[in-house]
Amino acid sequence: MTARFLLLLIGAALSSGISFCEDWKKIARETDEPAFGLLIEQIIPASQAEQLGLKKGDFLLQLDEQQLRGWGLKRRGDEQALFYVKKGGTSDFAIVKSGKIGVYYREVFRPLVAYLRGEIGTPSDTWEEAVTDVLLDLHDNPAEAEAGWNEVLEMGYPADEMDAFVRAYVRWRQGKPFSAKEAFDKVVQEFEVLPAIYFAKLEDLAYASNQTEVLRKLHELDGETSLIGAKYLEIWDKLKPEVSAPRNLLALAKERRAEDLSERLQMPDGASKSARPIQQLLDQKAIRVSAGQYRLHQFRVPKGVGDFHCSFAAHIHCHEHSERWASLARLLLYADSKEDWEGFPSNRLARIGIGDSMKNGPYLRLEGGMTSYSRHYEARELHLPVTLDEKRVVRPRDESAPPHTLEIVKIGDEVSAYCNGICYLHLPVAKSIETMAFSLHVSGLEFVLTDFGFWSLEPANK
């Protein structure tokens, strides 16, 4: 939820004589609007959605047995039941046929609605307003949310499932180590059927903290809703990853930095014909690439370097969109020798992309753990500026804004990917991989490099 949207809500509440908390109570207790779902932002003309009478502002909830998540819409069979909530709060359903439904949407995460409705947490007039304030800040202002939650605990709030969830979530959003397992254990202890808001976010937390057993259990609880596919389960059966205590690989990498190898990086042996050496980008500093075209820079991880930290910091300006092509900057670490990843479905160890969609706005795209499954996160907090023609919204450039950072760390048989210091992927990979390479793909963006580093890491026992 953006600060501007919050200000508009506050202003509307004040002008109507209703307190901010009372306004959310009205939504929670007098409507069926969900705490977690997909909010329709646009209906495609002549689509199924238009024929069914879906409107902008409606919430999509479920497709047959699948709770709908972000970009994880699965379509099967000729007909499926689509459950949704109309704008204003009335539940309904429709039968949709195979093919595209015809909507553009964004994921809404509003834990305060679930709390005020009595679906999660422990209710009490003593701390209701304080809890509401914390849940409003949970995603976008995690440091304030963490401080506020400590105050809530001082009021006597119990160590329930929401306490474990909030503590894990705010630490994740601040780039601190957290326990997805502790939050998962508390939630499943409380609920026979996990609320959608917990299911989705616990999976995000586990995916970003190498908690493969939590991911496996979530898949077992609800395979239709889980974004973890069978390929992941097969990989983990083969790798048999060890359960480790919560840790942040980026923090460890900064502590163990050894030699900066950025000036000595070479093209990989199997480089793409269209690829350019990373030194060219370091010399140029800035590139501007049209949508539908791309620039590709590749470099090899030096032989003998097993643990490393790669970091790109850049001002990213989306200057062009295409109906067909994404505008994005994507950093990929991959196994460069077939022998190293033979028997696995993909050579992709970790990939993180920051992009801008013409319909959905800024987003992050993750892929890795030796599969080609993609995971998308709406990321409006990235505020990528856009300069397009007069028919499109313009988000002006803020020269004072800090650069965005994309980072990948590999330590032992674990790999993690970060955007602006927050981990979005932390998964196990095969120990046998010796030949690795990176690629940076840029399309539809102006990419102004402010800093780059590639460091080998000292052994943990040195």
Secondary structure, DSSP 8 states (H G I E B T S, - for coil): --HHHHHHHHHHHHHTT--HHHHHHHHHHHS---SEEEEEEEE-TTSHHHHHT--TT-EEEEETTEE--TT-----SSEEEEEEE-TTS-EEEEEEESS---EEEEEEE-HHHHHHTTSSS---TTTHHHHHHHHHHTTT-HHHHHHHHHHHHHTT--S-HHHHHHHHHHHHHTT----HHHHHHHHHHH-SS--HHHHHHHHHHHHTTT-HHHHHHHHHH-TTT-S--HHHHHHHHHH---------HHHHHHHSEEEE-GGG----TT--TT-EEHHHHHHH-EEE--TT--EEEEEE--TT--SEEEEEEEEEEE----SSS-EEEEEEEEE--HHHHTTSS--EEEEEEEEEETTTEEEEEEEESSS--EEEEE-GGG---B---TTS--B---TTS--EEEEEEEETTEEEEEETTEEEEEEE--TT---EEEEEEEESEEEEEEEEEEEEE--TT-
